[in-house]
């Protein structure tokens, strides 16, 4: 059973890394986006992001410890940031520097496996 979940998780990660980064063409500004996923509270802000600034990724975890991958890609299907982070029980805050990147639309994805693999995706704009 463990081998089956590991294989599913590996295939999931591979498919996410090669999937097309896409989102809606229209953009509606919001201050932050919060999603509750498998008892995790995930918030990405600010949106829009000022040029040469950081985006904040906050994960409020109910789990003791796991690894998550934060991937940022642009709309031409190019991964521009790829970081593995340690998520511990409680509040976890991560900064992703967007300095030096062109203005435009981007996606931030959080990929992790706790009891089951999950993927969180959010669109943001660099201005």
SEFI-155982 format. One line per 4 residues: number of its first residue (from 1); their letters; for each residue z, y, x of N, C-alpha, C. Coordinates in steps of 0.001 Angstrom, whole numbers, plus 500000, padded with zeros to 6 digits. Layout:
<pts>
NUM> A> Z,Y,X,Z,Y,X,Z,Y,X  ...;
</pts>
This chain:
<pts>
1> XXXX> 500000,498808,500824,500000,500000,500000,500000,501260,500871  500803,501267,501970,500851,502429,502843,499498,502665,503510  498831,501579,503902,497520,501713,504549,496522,502319,503576  496584,501935,502319,495685,502476,501304,495874,503986,501173;
5> XXXX> 497137,504472,501091,497396,505910,500966,496983,506656,502221  497199,506050,503387,496781,506690,504636,495272,506838,504689  494558,505791,504286,493092,505842,504270,492608,506897,503283  493207,506954,502108,492833,507970,501117,493089,509361,501673;
9> XXXX> 494231,509554,502338,494559,510866,502900,493578,511249,503998  493232,510326,504873,492269,510612,505946,490914,510972,505358  490453,510219,504384,489176,510530,503736,489225,511873,503030  490359,512180,502445,490541,513461,501773,490420,514611,502772;
13> XXXX> 491092,514507,503912,491032,515549,504939,489607,515718,505449  488935,514620,505716,487549,514688,506206,486654,515358,505176  486802,515002,503918,485950,515609,502886,486221,517091,502734  487482,517501,502857,487821,518923,502743,487235,519713,503905;
17> XXXX> 487297,519157,505104,486775,519864,506269,485271,520064,506201  484572,519173,505521,483116,519285,505440,482619,519792,504102  483527,520065,503191,483087,520532,501881,482605,521976,501955  481815,522347,501028,481287,523706,500977,482364,524662,500510;
21> XXXX> 482619,525694,501297,483602,526721,500933,482954,527637,499906  483370,527510,498674,482771,528354,497653,483826,528800,496663  483542,529880,496014,484412,530405,494951,483558,531251,494041  484177,531868,493071,483432,532678,492133,482826,533884,492835;
25> XXXX> 481645,534297,492350,480991,535466,492931,481717,536752,492567  482344,536769,491433,483050,537985,491037,484446,537973,491633  484960,539155,491864,486287,539289,492459,487129,540206,491578  488319,539742,491266,489258,540554,490511,490498,540719,491378;
29> XXXX> 490803,541954,491810,491942,542138,492701,493265,541785,492039  494110,541139,492816,495456,540819,492376,496385,541068,493553  497642,541293,493296,498587,541532,494376,498949,540246,495105  499110,539172,494389,499407,537893,495015,499044,536794,494040;
33> XXXX> 498951,535598,494568,498694,534448,493712,499775,533428,493989  500422,532977,492944,501486,532002,493076,501117,530768,492278  501261,529612,492891,500944,528352,492233,502101,527390,492478  502466,526641,491464,503470,525603,491615,502733,524274,491690;
37> XXXX> 502905,523562,492776,502131,522353,493024,503065,521285,493564  503223,520183,492820,504118,519108,493231,505487,519661,493612  506020,520516,492784,507307,521185,492950,507325,522126,494152  506156,522536,494640,506051,523516,495708,505603,524837,495089;
41> XXXX> 506175,525925,495527,505733,527243,495108,504940,527824,496280  503661,528110,496057,502786,528616,497107,502308,530006,496710  502491,530970,497617,502075,532345,497368,501246,532832,498547  500094,533455,498243,499222,534037,499264,499042,535514,498909;
45> XXXX> 499340,536408,499865,499226,537840,499596,499075,538583,500919  498663,539833,500969,498144,540661,499876,496693,540307,499593  496210,540771,498504,494818,540586,498147,494379,541818,497375  493529,542643,497931,492750,542480,499160,493589,542717,500414;
49> XXXX> 493088,542180,501533,493752,542310,502830,493121,543481,503577  493896,544449,504034,493311,545523,504846,492734,544951,506146  491654,545547,506639,491023,545091,507880,492051,545089,509006  491920,544151,509933,492813,543997,511080,494272,543833,510662;
53> XXXX> 494477,543047,509625,495802,542829,509060,496076,541336,508989  497232,540986,508460,497616,539587,508281,497644,539234,506804  497349,537962,506509,497648,537454,505175,498932,536646,505305  499726,536692,504290,500988,535964,504248,500822,534728,503380;
57> XXXX> 501256,533610,503895,501278,532369,503135,502736,531934,503069  503250,531835,501861,504638,531422,501671,504670,530129,500868  505414,529174,501382,505571,527882,500708,507062,527646,500525  507491,527570,499276,508882,527253,498949,508927,525760,498650;
61> XXXX> 509449,524994,499587,509354,523539,499517,510651,522895,499036  510504,521841,498260,511649,521049,497828,511774,519788,498683  510854,519606,499615,510811,518428,500470,511465,518731,501817  512062,517747,502436,512754,517957,503699,511821,518370,504834;
65> XXXX> 510686,517696,505009,509814,517998,506138,508457,517346,505918  507399,518088,506187,506057,517515,506230,505139,518485,506960  503971,517991,507358,502976,518818,508015,501940,519253,506992  501499,520476,507112,500434,520999,506246,499391,521658,507137;
69> XXXX> 498194,521707,506648,497105,522338,507374,496667,523566,506590  496611,524716,507268,496129,525950,506650,494750,526229,507235  493751,526245,506371,492366,526443,506784,491838,527704,506105  491216,528585,506891,490558,529773,506350,489078,529638,506664;
73> XXXX> 488240,529798,505641,486790,529736,505868,486114,530898,505151  484941,531245,505659,484191,532321,505022,483164,531718,504070  482364,532559,503456,481434,532080,502438,480121,531566,503006  479987,531578,504335,478820,530942,504938,479198,529552,505442;
77> XXXX> 480309,529018,504919,480752,527655,505194,481236,527467,506629  481809,528499,507225,482315,528427,508588,483847,528495,508558  484494,527518,509179,485950,527532,509293,486305,528495,510418  487110,529516,510088,487439,530519,511097,488867,530393,511599;
81> XXXX> 489719,529754,510849,491099,529481,511264,491451,528078,510793  492173,527366,511621,492605,526017,511269,493914,525759,511999  495023,525792,511270,496344,525643,511870,497128,524541,511163  497826,523743,511950,498760,522769,511390,500149,523385,511499;
85> XXXX> 500865,523399,510382,502189,524019,510340,503221,523011,509853  504460,523233,510246,505578,522402,509802,506225,523075,508598  506305,522338,507508,506942,522846,506287,508272,522129,506127  509336,522906,506006,510666,522346,505840,511215,522737,504471;
89> XXXX> 512306,522124,504097,512917,522416,502806,513331,523880,502759  512989,524563,501657,513325,525975,501497,512103,526857,501707  512374,528126,502044,511296,529104,502215,510637,528948,503584  509300,528910,503591,508502,528843,504803,507483,529959,504733;
93> XXXX> 507407,530777,505792,506493,531915,505804,505578,531811,507014  504274,531974,506765,503275,531893,507819,502384,533121,507750  502065,533706,508903,501150,534839,508986,499850,534374,509602  498748,534794,509008,497420,534484,509545,496736,535803,509839;
97> XXXX> 496476,536057,511109,495873,537321,511533,494383,537314,511219  493942,538320,510468,492524,538444,510111,491851,539541,510926  492499,539992,512001,491927,541012,512873,490653,540515,513529  489651,541372,513586,488395,541028,514227,487399,540316,513329;
101> XXXX> 487745,540073,512093,486826,539411,511169,486189,540436,510243  484962,540171,509868,484199,541087,509021,484827,541211,507639  484553,542344,507016,484961,542516,505627,484177,541528,504778  484809,541029,503736,484132,540095,502841,485095,539141,502184;
105> XXXX> 484534,538131,501532,485300,537129,500798,485615,535941,501690  486820,535434,501565,487276,534277,502326,488068,533358,501412  488236,532119,501850,489084,531153,501158,490187,530706,502095  491388,530588,501583,492473,529953,502326,492793,528655,501594;
109> XXXX> 492897,527570,502364,493197,526264,501785,494439,525716,502472  495285,525094,501691,496452,524411,502223,496301,522941,501857  496279,522106,502880,496070,520677,502700,497317,519974,503214  497885,519104,502407,499104,518414,502832,499226,517093,502103;
113> XXXX> 500156,516294,502568,500462,515027,501920,501969,514879,501884  502487,514834,500687,503902,514489,500506,503901,513110,499871  504235,513044,498608,504124,511772,497898,502658,511425,497680  501868,512460,497385,500425,512316,497172,499726,513445,497913;
117> XXXX> 498490,513233,498352,497758,514331,498988,497495,515452,497989  497526,516707,498449,497169,517808,497572,496423,518872,498346  495673,519661,497586,494880,520753,498142,495123,521989,497288  495462,523089,497936,495592,524378,497287,494513,525263,497868;
121> XXXX> 493827,526037,497016,492761,526918,497485,492872,528252,496769  492676,529338,497544,492748,530664,496971,491733,531578,497653  491065,532401,496872,490103,533360,497408,490831,534664,497727  490434,535311,498844,490950,536638,499143,489838,537464,499780;
125> XXX> 490041,538766,499812,489025,539692,500306,489608,540489,501469  488822,540623,502552,489175,541501,503654,488388,542777,503468  489098,543919,503451,488428,545222,503256,488636,546110,504438;
</pts>
